[in-house]
């Protein structure tokens, strides 16, 4: 039981428990007074004297006699009240269809309406990076919305997209499974991939087929996503950034153009910019509403050019992010990605984001400061490396750089879900506190509306030294 909920004023529970206890105390006091009168005014037979003295604990001195009796009585009251409540409420529990929602939450929702989460979070991206982030966020008291890219054209998603003229389900499926209340057998079933080469199902995952079938039955991709989310009882919402049939295209540094997300990665050439075909597709309106009402907006982690940026190129989506008063954070990848960000440093990720959607799209950039696990883990033949910290002075104070150890030590090419979610929530709380404090300060001083918060580079777990950005375990980065 959640003690904070039980102690909340207005639950209409504590007052009646207190009345019950008062009744028990007064009744017990009356019985004690009657027994005291009887003991003083009635002569017990000699044969019963020892028995009466033993029952009344006269062999124990005061006040230990009273303390012992009170402790035993309290145990009986609590135990009896708990078991009586369980017996009386057993039919009520049985009607909850296996829901593990605590009784305090049910009563609070009945008295005060649905409980408001600590924070509204919108995560924008796709692929493995977004799924990793969601696995960490779902264990916290948050209202989570995942806005997922729909530009995937490879593998099972690409085949289903072409054959059934629908958005690719793969990234959305991964996010739904990541947000599942408990990743048990049903989640494993949705991730199961058929691998019989002679079969027409070869390469397809069951979850992709399930979403495709629901799309055909309901006639709506978004309805299929909602029903799939309900089947897995996810903690949050998953929605596409657009329902349009979009293709991710890239203009390479050599001037050539490549169409298709999978083809861009296979080209292994340096990317100048990415764009969508058709340009500026219509956004999914509920995604815009979630962004505008968010307290924390997260871009990434994930493939920069094929997961994060395609979302930001959807019509009005970047405008919604820019207009939001939430803490807006770009999570830089831990390692480079072959065919997309070869030899990229953290600053190159941020500059690529700003070149596509303009400066000021995010307030903060979260960068992994612990580079050693990735350095020790990678092999030369993988053609990837850790994302370094050099050159951050090129950002020119356009964003606040936060250096934090968020790497997964077991697989150092990815973020650790718990570390990452903790760092992001702490950053959002600091942002909200600073914004509210600035508003109050300006109002108290009669200065009207406060100006925009200054975006100066910061670091976690240390004191910022002018001219450098430093993180525990990392070399100084000259500014």
Secondary structure in CASP SS format (residue, H / E / C, confidence):
PFRMAT SS
TARGET T0000
AUTHOR 0000-0000-0000
METHOD secondary structure of the structure
MODEL  1
X C 1.00
X C 1.00
X H 1.00
X H 1.00
X H 1.00
X H 1.00
X C 1.00
X C 1.00
X C 1.00
X C 1.00
X C 1.00
X C 1.00
X C 1.00
X H 1.00
X H 1.00
X H 1.00
X H 1.00
X H 1.00
X H 1.00
X H 1.00
X H 1.00
X H 1.00
X H 1.00
X H 1.00
X H 1.00
X H 1.00
X H 1.00
X H 1.00
X H 1.00
X H 1.00
X H 1.00
X H 1.00
X H 1.00
X H 1.00
X H 1.00
X H 1.00
X H 1.00
X H 1.00
X H 1.00
X H 1.00
X H 1.00
X C 1.00
X C 1.00
X C 1.00
X C 1.00
X H 1.00
X H 1.00
X H 1.00
X H 1.00
X H 1.00
X H 1.00
X H 1.00
X H 1.00
X H 1.00
X H 1.00
X C 1.00
X C 1.00
X C 1.00
X C 1.00
X C 1.00
X C 1.00
X C 1.00
X C 1.00
X H 1.00
X H 1.00
X H 1.00
X H 1.00
X H 1.00
X H 1.00
X H 1.00
X H 1.00
X H 1.00
X H 1.00
X H 1.00
X H 1.00
X H 1.00
X H 1.00
X H 1.00
X H 1.00
X H 1.00
X H 1.00
X H 1.00
X H 1.00
X H 1.00
X H 1.00
X H 1.00
X H 1.00
X H 1.00
X H 1.00
X H 1.00
X H 1.00
X H 1.00
X H 1.00
X H 1.00
X C 1.00
X C 1.00
X C 1.00
X C 1.00
X C 1.00
X C 1.00
X C 1.00
X C 1.00
X H 1.00
X H 1.00
X H 1.00
X H 1.00
X H 1.00
X H 1.00
X H 1.00
X H 1.00
X H 1.00
X H 1.00
X C 1.00
X C 1.00
X C 1.00
X C 1.00
X C 1.00
X C 1.00
X E 1.00
X E 1.00
X E 1.00
X E 1.00
X E 1.00
X E 1.00
X E 1.00
X C 1.00
X H 1.00
X H 1.00
X H 1.00
X H 1.00
X H 1.00
X H 1.00
X H 1.00
X H 1.00
X H 1.00
X H 1.00
X H 1.00
X C 1.00
X C 1.00
X C 1.00
X C 1.00
X E 1.00
X E 1.00
X E 1.00
X E 1.00
X E 1.00
X E 1.00
X E 1.00
X C 1.00
X C 1.00
X C 1.00
X C 1.00
X C 1.00
X C 1.00
X H 1.00
X H 1.00
X H 1.00
X H 1.00
X H 1.00
X H 1.00
X H 1.00
X H 1.00
X H 1.00
X H 1.00
X C 1.00
X C 1.00
X C 1.00
X C 1.00
X C 1.00
X H 1.00
X H 1.00
X H 1.00
X H 1.00
X H 1.00
X H 1.00
X H 1.00
X H 1.00
X H 1.00
X C 1.00
X E 1.00
X C 1.00
X C 1.00
X C 1.00
X C 1.00
X H 1.00
X H 1.00
X H 1.00
X H 1.00
X H 1.00
X H 1.00
X H 1.00
X C 1.00
X E 1.00
X C 1.00
X C 1.00
X C 1.00
X C 1.00
X C 1.00
X C 1.00
X C 1.00
X C 1.00
X C 1.00
X C 1.00
X C 1.00
X E 1.00
X H 1.00
X H 1.00
X H 1.00
X H 1.00
X H 1.00
X H 1.00
X H 1.00
X H 1.00
X H 1.00
X H 1.00
X H 1.00
X H 1.00
X H 1.00
X C 1.00
X C 1.00
X H 1.00
X H 1.00
X H 1.00
X H 1.00
X H 1.00
X H 1.00
X H 1.00
X H 1.00
X H 1.00
X H 1.00
X H 1.00
X C 1.00
X C 1.00
X E 1.00
X C 1.00
X C 1.00
X E 1.00
X E 1.00
X E 1.00
X E 1.00
X C 1.00
X C 1.00
X C 1.00
X C 1.00
X C 1.00
X C 1.00
X E 1.00
X E 1.00
X E 1.00
X E 1.00
X E 1.00
X E 1.00
X C 1.00
X C 1.00
X C 1.00
X C 1.00
X E 1.00
X E 1.00
X E 1.00
X C 1.00
X H 1.00
X H 1.00
X H 1.00
X H 1.00
X H 1.00
X H 1.00
X H 1.00
X C 1.00
X C 1.00
X C 1.00
X E 1.00
X E 1.00
X E 1.00
X E 1.00
X E 1.00
X E 1.00
X E 1.00
X C 1.00
X C 1.00
X C 1.00
X C 1.00
X C 1.00
X C 1.00
X C 1.00
X H 1.00
X H 1.00
X H 1.00
X H 1.00
X H 1.00
X H 1.00
X H 1.00
X H 1.00
X C 1.00
X C 1.00
X C 1.00
X E 1.00
X E 1.00
X E 1.00
X E 1.00
X C 1.00
X C 1.00
X C 1.00
X C 1.00
X H 1.00
X H 1.00
X H 1.00
X H 1.00
X H 1.00
X H 1.00
X H 1.00
X H 1.00
X H 1.00
X C 1.00
X C 1.00
X C 1.00
X C 1.00
X H 1.00
X H 1.00
X H 1.00
X H 1.00
X H 1.00
X H 1.00
X H 1.00
X C 1.00
X C 1.00
X C 1.00
X E 1.00
X E 1.00
X E 1.00
X E 1.00
X E 1.00
X C 1.00
X C 1.00
X C 1.00
X E 1.00
X C 1.00
X C 1.00
X C 1.00
X C 1.00
X C 1.00
X C 1.00
X C 1.00
X C 1.00
X C 1.00
X C 1.00
X H 1.00
X H 1.00
X H 1.00
X H 1.00
X H 1.00
X H 1.00
X H 1.00
X H 1.00
X H 1.00
X H 1.00
X H 1.00
X H 1.00
X C 1.00
X C 1.00
X C 1.00
X C 1.00
X C 1.00
X C 1.00
X E 1.00
X E 1.00
X E 1.00
X E 1.00
X E 1.00
X C 1.00
X C 1.00
X C 1.00
X H 1.00
X H 1.00
X H 1.00
X H 1.00
X H 1.00
X H 1.00
X C 1.00
X C 1.00
X H 1.00
X H 1.00
X H 1.00
X C 1.00
X C 1.00
X C 1.00
X E 1.00
X C 1.00
X C 1.00
X C 1.00
X C 1.00
X C 1.00
X H 1.00
X H 1.00
X H 1.00
X H 1.00
X C 1.00
X C 1.00
X C 1.00
X C 1.00
X E 1.00
X E 1.00
X E 1.00
X E 1.00
X E 1.00
X C 1.00
X C 1.00
X E 1.00
X C 1.00
X C 1.00
X C 1.00
X C 1.00
X C 1.00
X C 1.00
X C 1.00
X E 1.00
X C 1.00
X H 1.00
X H 1.00
X H 1.00
X H 1.00
X H 1.00
X H 1.00
X H 1.00
X H 1.00
X H 1.00
X H 1.00
X H 1.00
X H 1.00
X H 1.00
X H 1.00
X H 1.00
X H 1.00
X H 1.00
X H 1.00
X H 1.00
X H 1.00
X H 1.00
X H 1.00
X H 1.00
X H 1.00
X H 1.00
X H 1.00
X H 1.00
X H 1.00
X C 1.00
X C 1.00
X C 1.00
X C 1.00
X C 1.00
X C 1.00
X C 1.00
X C 1.00
X C 1.00
X C 1.00
X C 1.00
X C 1.00
X C 1.00
X C 1.00
X C 1.00
X C 1.00
X C 1.00
X C 1.00
X C 1.00
X C 1.00
X C 1.00
X C 1.00
X C 1.00
X E 1.00
X E 1.00
X C 1.00
X C 1.00
X C 1.00
X C 1.00
X C 1.00
X C 1.00
X C 1.00
X E 1.00
X E 1.00
X C 1.00
END
